[in-house]
Amino acid sequence: MPPTLSFEQAPPISVPYRFFLTAPLFGAVAGLILAVLGPETFASRWSRGALAMTHLIVVDFMLQAMCGSLLQFVAVVAGANIWRPRLVAAIVHPMITAGAILLASAFLFEQPVLFLLAACVFVAALGPFLTVMAVALLRTPARGMSIHVLRLAVLGLLVTVVIGATLAVTLGLASNVHPGVSLLALVNVHVAWGLGGWALMLVIGVSYLVVPMFQLTPAYPVWFARLLPAGLFVVLCVWTLQLGPGVDGAQAWQAGAARAGVVLAGAYAIVTLWLQSRRRRRQTDVTFTLWRGAMLSLLAFAVSWIAFEALPDLGGDSRAPIWLGVLALPGLFLSVITGMLYKIMPFLNWLHLQQQGGTGNSMPNMKQMIPEASMRGQMLLHFTALGLLLAAVAWPALALPAGLALTASCVWLEWNLVGAARLYARVRATMRAATAGPAAQSDHP
Amino acid sequence: MPEPRVIDGRDMEPPEPLERALAELSTLAPGEELVMLLRCEPLPLYSILDRTGFRYESVPGPDGTNEVRIRKA
């Protein structure tokens, strides 16, 4: 029997919602940075605009949404008892927001002191978050591949934060805190753990549950579900060996490890697309299409990586990493997160209202929580923005429309999510008034 | 004995089976039975049934279908 959801441990709705409602705002800011700074942003992965945009997307959009989802998901899927989720959210959410603003500003304005401040804030925010998550995931009696993969993802976030903080301190002090380890090797390992060990691992763990359950597909093949996260983890460990003393950054085994990781990621995309093609219901919704777009982006990422290796003239261009970054960040991760938010928020609205006594007549159903047409319009704008961003890598003059499209897409997403949160508040208020009404009348005849 | 009401939720996206079950339960007469066919253990439904005075039994089938039989307590 497939894994099951349990809502006994679900945290208050305000815990995930504060993360969800913040996330798209910073995607909008990332788009504005591209629009304002223009073509120079996509000239190289090391440009201040590219670094600021990247961290606004990975930290403020992705990390916000993923932390909020994890607080909800771990409680519901693992039945894990998260220590004081309201307090954790009240501490972690504003600090991640502040840390991401500091980090993006540090890159944008090239201010070393801001790197130091960002490092302090992130360690202070994510230290408690990781501790609470690790305890919850280690103590849960639940079993299953999703739980194991979530544990690996939390470990991946820990490694990412430690190396990221080391990098920030290095940049803040303008001196290498680890002589003998090149800055490039630190960046390589930080990026691999952040995107592969944390973000992709989390998507994989979540997909084992939500793809079969919500998209009505067959389950992931058991052998593949076991091999994929284990293989990815081994590849990341091998890749990390480049931080060892005296290791040459260009060694063949490193290229082999990277290639193996990319092949695993590509295989995951192919298997997910294959499962989606075998779904039991022919109807498609916005979440399904966003997942499909995400998996096609991941597949394009893997194919592009292999092509860049095979064609050194192409792969050696300073814009090649930007191309890969666009496929990975807006293409894969923002698509998946958007699709999941469109499923999670209506579900949580419905669930919490129902738990407060809502009935079929007094509350909207799942499909009424966010208008379908509005979600579909936003999704089309998101994919348009993705296309423009990819085109802007090749034709830098398109940076302005690409940035504006990304901003517009994120603003529309925010509008849709705020609409769902407001609908929840409105229906809850109506239900409470209806409950209080007869009581008030009996008190005051 | 009246024919049981049946909800085949095997090809429905969550929480549609739960939504339909709650609609049916609101009109379920004493002695009448609601049968749900699902591909999972509906733990959220069980907690609602426990709270609202229904009894239920769950019978896993050989093809992976979980048959949940619900009556008023």
Chai-1 contact restraints between the chains, C-beta under 6 A:
chainA,res_idxA,chainB,res_idxB,connection_type,confidence,min_distance_angstrom,max_distance_angstrom,comment,restraint_id
A,P2,B,C40,contact,1.0,0.0,6.0,A-B,restraint_1
A,T4,B,C40,contact,1.0,0.0,6.0,A-B,restraint_2
A,T4,B,E41,contact,1.0,0.0,6.0,A-B,restraint_3
A,T4,B,L43,contact,1.0,0.0,6.0,A-B,restraint_4
A,S6,B,L43,contact,1.0,0.0,6.0,A-B,restraint_5
A,F7,B,P44,contact,1.0,0.0,6.0,A-B,restraint_6
A,F214,B,E13,contact,1.0,0.0,6.0,A-B,restraint_7
A,R280,B,D11,contact,1.0,0.0,6.0,A-B,restraint_8
A,R281,B,D11,contact,1.0,0.0,6.0,A-B,restraint_9
A,G360,B,A23,contact,1.0,0.0,6.0,A-B,restraint_10
